[in-house]
Amino acid sequence: MTEQEYVEERLQNQIEWYARKSRSNHLSFLYLRVIEIVLAASIPLLTGMMKERGEVGLLSDRSA
């Protein structure tokens, strides 16, 4: 194996590793982004449900 072949093989291996890690990180980013959007969208829905039950605010409408 020549020096040039060794460098090319090693470089190719590193490029492939970087590509795999990049794909993995991108999919993780997209997954977390979907979770973030779903949770953000649920805030108004949950707040509306709690308001109907009188559970919104520091002091609820119910007496303790």
C-alpha positions as CSV (number, residue, x, y, z in Angstrom):
1,M,0.0,0.0,0.0
2,T,1.5,3.3,-1.1
3,E,1.4,6.4,1.0
4,Q,-1.2,8.0,-1.3
5,E,-3.5,4.9,-1.1
6,Y,-3.2,5.0,2.7
7,V,-4.2,8.7,2.9
8,E,-7.1,8.3,0.5
9,E,-8.4,5.2,2.4
10,R,-8.1,6.9,5.7
11,L,-9.7,10.1,4.4
12,Q,-12.6,8.2,2.8
13,N,-13.2,6.4,6.1
14,Q,-13.4,9.7,8.0
15,I,-15.7,11.3,5.4
16,E,-18.1,8.3,5.6
17,W,-18.1,8.5,9.5
18,Y,-18.8,12.2,9.3
19,A,-21.7,11.6,6.9
20,R,-23.2,8.9,9.2
21,K,-23.0,11.2,12.2
22,S,-24.4,14.1,10.3
23,R,-27.4,12.1,9.2
24,S,-27.9,10.8,12.8
25,N,-27.7,14.3,14.3
26,H,-30.0,15.7,11.6
27,L,-32.7,13.0,12.4
28,S,-32.4,13.7,16.1
29,F,-32.8,17.4,15.4
30,L,-36.0,16.8,13.4
31,Y,-37.4,14.4,16.0
32,L,-36.8,17.0,18.8
33,R,-38.3,19.8,16.6
34,V,-41.5,17.8,16.1
35,I,-41.7,17.2,19.9
36,E,-41.2,20.9,20.5
37,I,-43.9,21.9,18.1
38,V,-46.4,19.3,19.5
39,L,-45.8,20.4,23.0
40,A,-46.0,24.1,22.1
41,A,-49.3,23.5,20.3
42,S,-50.6,21.6,23.4
43,I,-50.2,24.6,25.7
44,P,-53.2,26.6,24.5
45,L,-55.3,23.4,24.4
46,L,-54.4,22.4,28.0
47,T,-54.8,26.0,29.2
48,G,-58.3,26.1,27.7
49,M,-59.2,22.8,29.3
50,M,-57.9,24.0,32.7
51,K,-59.8,27.3,32.4
52,E,-63.1,25.5,31.8
53,R,-62.4,23.6,35.1
54,G,-61.4,26.7,37.0
55,E,-57.8,25.6,37.5
56,V,-56.0,28.5,35.8
57,G,-54.1,31.2,37.6
58,L,-52.4,31.4,41.0
59,L,-55.7,31.4,42.8
60,S,-58.2,28.9,41.4
61,D,-61.9,29.6,41.3
62,R,-62.5,26.8,43.7
63,S,-62.3,27.5,47.4
64,A,-60.0,25.2,49.4
